[in-house]
Every structure is written in C-alpha cells, then in structure tokens.
C-alpha cells in the first residue's frame, strides 16, 4: 500500500514528506494505522547519528488502531487501540525468564540494522529498501510492527495522550515506580525536568512520596514541575552546593531516592551525592559513551548507597502501559499538559529546530496527528 511518511535521507538533513510503499505484515507482525505520534529528542539523536541506515522513517512514540494481523498473532486483533513499544521482547531469554523484559537483547540487532525482527524491512521507496526506526517508524500514516510491540489500551484512551506512554512517559514513571521502587512517605529528588523528568515526578507522586524535589537549570521548568507533584524545587545552575540544598530540604540527611534524567555525568555525580545513607540513585538519562562518572570514594562502603542504571524505566510494557492509561482515565495522571503542541507531519523539522534551542520548550512532547 502507498502512504505518506517523513523520511530521513541523510545524516542531519531535514526530513522529507514522501510517498512510500508499505508491504504486508508477516506471520508475527501487525499493520497499524498511526493516529498520533510524539516527537522525542531520541529521534533527533537518530537523525544526527552517522551509523543510522538511510533512507529511514523515524519515530518511535506512537499509538493507533490495528488494521490487520499476521496469521500467528494472538495478542491483538483488527480494531484494537494500541500503544507501540519500541523494545519488543522475546519472552524466552535469560533476562525475560528473570522478569527483566526491558533488558531483552532480541530486538537490538534488527533495531541497529533498521529492519524488523527477521532482518528485512517492510517499506520501500524509489525501488529500494526504506529502513525502520526502533522497529516502529511512527512518522508515517501506517506501519508494520512486531506483535510484541502492540500493547492494547482502552478504546476511550485518546491517541494523542496514549502515544506519549510508549517512551518518555513510561520511562519516567518506571524510573520512580519500578527502578527506584519509591515508597510511601519518602523523599525523592529528580534531576532534569524535561519530558522524562516530569513523568518521574508523577511516578514519585503516584508511589506516595511526601517530599518530591525537582532539580533543573530552567526556572520555567521548575515552576511547571509543581503541577506534576514537585513539593520543592532547586535551580541547579543558581545554587552553589546542590547536595547541601537537598539535604536542607530533607532534615539534613539527603533524599532517599534520586533519579537522574539528564544524561550529564557531572549532574550524575551531583545526584548521587544528594542521596542519604542507604539511598538509591537511578540513572535514566543516557550518558555519553566516552564519558566518565566520578563518585567520591571516601567511606563509599560505609554509606550503603545504591547506584542503578535503568533502561526503559524497568517497565514491562504489557503491564505498565495499560496501568498508566487507566491512571490517566481515572484522573490520577496528567498527560494533557504534557502535549506542548499538536502539529502536522510537515512541521516536524520545526520541532527539531526547537530541540537545538536551549530556550525551547522541552517539558512534554510535540505530537503529530494524522486525522
């Protein structure tokens, strides 16, 4: 079938809206009509990565309606409303058997190759292959994805809000609820209040934390953080000693849980030092491959502190996506205000320009709607 898609034709080049060909789903695959898709900063990272196979259709935060399924598909059917997960898991490897499905490696070979799970693409353009982004390629009117990427949600869940659950929302929520395992009445400090950090605040609130400290260099983000659950704020660019400021808020002890969403190793060190004895610090932001995370070594063993990396917020999409959607439908989770602006497919390059602007709005998502 022919469809419109926003295509990456070269590293760093503006995306082009083109007519492309989408092929039938195979045995374990699903054809989905994309109704809404959010633009994540990770899409910009893919656009600027010289290892990205091109041409490629970007996008990995999507929600839509199932149109057709392959003969082996059992978990969804035509008409179902689904949120797409960009980390489909196999269910049989050592990580999946241990319940750590977010660590399954099955999808990463195909993901880096720009294909689906069998090593081949389902799209073509100008007679040649057109590659997939994170097995999803949601910047298109339709997509073919693995069955394990399709997570059914309630029909009344609006698509614009639902699409954000597939990455940034679930990652932030999971960082607090799954990875850190925040407990009722506890104190939590979240560093980096963007699209992921705002949801880490909401996760901490859902988990029952009593003191939730938002830490960022933007006063506007810190003010907005209050609507997501922040009880206190710290401007990390204006405060000389951030760990001391957090200790002052937490009875001189430091936070019990710390979540670093920044991807900045200097902030990561600051975040770890902001935790009290016995605290857990969860790193959810992607540090640079050539970076170094420096931690104070004096009496390290005596403080009993945990430093934990978390991928995808330790979530299980089939458990946590519907839970977040239901929390939203019950009025307990704010997804509405996370939508910065609804745009058309042709506007996507403007969003990437905003990502390059240090003063641009980054607390939430720009959402592409097709209808």
N, C-alpha and C positions, 0 to 999 in steps of 0.2 A: 504494500500500500504506500501511497505517496503522502507525505506530511511536511509541515514546516518545522524547522529546527534551527537553533542558534549554534553555529559551527565554529570551532576553533580551527583556523587554517595554518597558524604558525605561532611560535612562542612570542607572547607579549602583544600579538596583533589584535585589533578589535574583532570581536565575534561577528559573524555574518549570518543573517537570517536567510536560509536556503531551503529549497525544496529537495528532500532526500527520500530515499526508499527504505521502508521498514519491512522486514521479512517475517514470515510466520513464526510463532513460538514453537520450540521443540518440545520433547516429551515432558520435561520437568520445568517448563517455563510458562510465563503468564504475559498476556498482552494487556496493557493498562492504558486507559485514556487519562492523561495527566490533566487534572483540573487546576491545581495550584502547585507552584514550586518556589521555594525560597532561595535567595542568593546568599551563600556562605562565603566567608573570607577564604576558606579552603579552595573554593572554585578559582579565586584569583591565584592562589598558590599553584594550582594545576596549570593555569594559563601561562604562568611565568617559569614553569619547570622545563628545562631543556630535554628531559627524558620522557616527556608526555608524547605518546604516539599521536600523530596527526594525519589526516583531519579527525577531529573528535567532537562529539556533542557533550558538553559539560552538564553539570547539575547533579546533585545527589540528595536534595531535601525535597521530596515530592509526595503528593497524595493524589489519588484519583479513583477511577472506577474500573473494575475488572471487565474487560470486553470478551476475552477468550482465554482458554487454558489448554495446555498440552494434555495428552491422554493419561499421563501418570500423576497429574496434580490432584491432590485430595484436600488441601487446607483452605482453598478459596474457590469461588465459582463466579461466573458472569453476573454482574450486578453488584457484587460486594464492593464496599468502600474500603480502601486500603491506604495505609501509610507505608512508605517504602523504606526498608532498612538497607544501608549500603554495606553491611557486614553480614551476609548470609552465612550461616554456619552449617557444618556437615552433620553434626549430631553423633559422630562415631569416634572422633579422635580422642586423645588423652585429655585434652582441655574440655571438650564437650562432655565427656563422660564424668569429669570432675565438676560439672556445672558452671564452668567458666567459658561460656559460649562466646563471649566477646574476645577471647584470645585465640579462637579457632583460626588456623592459617589457611584453610582451604581456598578462600576467595582471593588471597593476595597475589598469587601468580597471575591468574586471569586479570585481576584489577590493574596490575602494573603493565600488563600486555594490552590493555584496552579492549578486552573481549568479555564474553560470558564464560560460564564455568567450563564449557567444552573447548575453550581456546579459540573460538571463532566469533566474529561479530554478527549481529542481526541487522546491521544497517549498511547501506552503500550510497555513494554519491559520485556522479560523473563516471560511473562504470567501475569504480574502485571501492575498497573497503572503507567504512566510516566507523571509527572506534568509539567504545563506550567509556564513560567516566564512572568509576566506582560501581560498575555493573548496572547502573541505573539510567544515566543520561536523561535527566528530567527536564532539560531546557528544550523540550520538544512536545508536540501535540500528543504523541503516543510513545510508548516504549515497551520493549520486551525485556523482562527481568526474570531472575531465578524465582521459583516458587517460594524459597525461604527468605526472599526479600519482601514478600507481601504479608503485611500484618493487618488483619481485619479490625476495623473500628466501627462504632455505632453509626448508623446511617444519618443520624441527626448531627453528627460532628461536622462543622463547617470545614471545607477543604483548605481554605487559607490558613486557618489556625492549625489544622491537622498536619500540614506539610512540614511545619517547623519542628514537630516532635521527632522527626526522623534523624536529626543530628544534634543541633545545638541545644534544644530543649532537653532531650533525653540525656545528653552528656552532662549538662549542668545539674539536672535533677539527680541523676545517678551518682554524680560525684559526692553529693551530700548523703543521699539515702542509701545507696548501695556500697560505694567505695569507702567513704568515711564512716558510714553507719552512725550518723549523728543521733544522739539520744535526747529524750525529752528533758528540758530544763538546762541544757548545756550551752556553752558559748562557742560560736563559730566565727572565724574571720575568713572572708572571701576576697582574694586579690584579683583585680581585673574585672570590672563590671561592664562587660560587653554582652553579646548575645548569649554566651555560655554562663558568664558570671551571674547575670540576672536570674538565670534558672537555678544556679547553685544556691542563691539566696532563697528562692522559692522552695527548693528541696529542703533546705535547713528549716524553713518555717513549717513545712508540712511535717517534718520529723519532730517538731516540738521544741526547737532550740529557743532559749529565753533571751539570749544576747546574740545578735547577728550583726557583725561589723563589716561594712562594705569599705573596701580599700581601693582607691583609684587616683589617677592624677587629674581627672576631669571633674570639676565641681558639678557640672550639669548631670553627669552620670551618677554622682553621689547623691544628688537630690532625687533623681528618679529611682535610685535604689530603695528608697524608703517605701515605695508602693509595692515592692516585691518582698518586703519583710525585714529590711535593714532597720535595726534599732539604734545603731550608731554608725558614724562614718569617719574615715581617716583619709585625708588627702596626702598620699604618699610622696607627692612632689613638694609639698609645703612643710611637712613635719620632718625635723632633723633626725629623730630617733623613732622610727615606726614601731619596732618591737616594744619600746618603752611606752608608747602611746596606747598600744593594745593592752599591755599589762595594767596600765592605769584604769582602763575600762573594765578589766576583769579581776578586780580585787588584788592587783599586784602579782598575779600568777601567770597570765598569758591565756590564750584561747585553748580550749580543749580539742577543737578541730580547726584545721586551717586548710583552705582549698586555694591552690594557685592556678589560675586560668590564663596567665599572661604569656607563657612561652618565653619568658625572660629569666635567665639563670640568676641574675642579680636579685630580681624580685623573689625567685625561689628560695634563695638563701635567707632573705629578709623574712619570708613567710615562715620558714622552718624555725627561725629564732623567735617568732611571735607566739609560738606554742608553749604551753606549760610543760612541766614534767608529766610524762605519760601521755602526751598529746599525740594525735595522728595528723600528719600533713599529707594531703593528697595533691599530687601534681597532675593536672588535667590538660594544661597547655603543652604544646609540642615545642620542646627546646631544640635549638639548632644542633645539627649532627656534630659540628666541630666545637660545640660549647663546653664549658666546664662549670659544674655546680660546686661551689665552695661552701663547706659547712665547718663550723668551729669544732675542733677535735677534743678540746679540754673537757674532761669528765663526760665524754659522749655516752659511755656505757651506763653512767650513774643516773642519767636523766630519763631513761626508759622511753624515749620518744620514737615514734614510727614515722618513716618517710616512705610513701607509697605512690608509685606511678599507677595511673588508671587510664585505660583505653576505653572509649565509648561509655565512660561513667560506670563500668562494670554492669551495665544493664543486660537483661535478656529481653530483646525486642518484643517477643510474643507475650511476655508477662507485663512489661513496663509500659509499652506504647498504649495499650488499651487502658491501663490504670491512669496514666496521665490524661488521656482523653476524657475519662469518666470524671476525674477531678475537675477538669475544665467545665464539663457539662453540669456538675454539681455546684459550680460557682466557687470552687476552692482553689483554683489555679488560674492565674491571669495569663492568657495567651493573646487577648485582644490588643493590649497596649504594646505588645512586642512587635506588632506589624508597623514598621516605620512608614511604609507607603506601598500601595498596590500599583503595579506597573504592567506594561505590556512587554512582550518578548523583545521588541525592538529597542527597549530602554535599557537593556542590560549593561551596555558599555558605560552608560552614565553611572550606574551603581559601582562598577569597578573604579571609575574615576573618584568617586566618593571614598572608596576604601583607601585610596592613596592620599587622601586629605586628612591630616592629623586632627582637624577640627570637624570632620564629617561625622554625621550621626552613625553610631555603631552599636547602640543598645537596642538590639532587636534584629529584625530582618526586613529586607525589601522582598516583596512577594509578587511573583509573576502569576497572573491569572489568564487563563485561555478562553473563558466564557464571559 
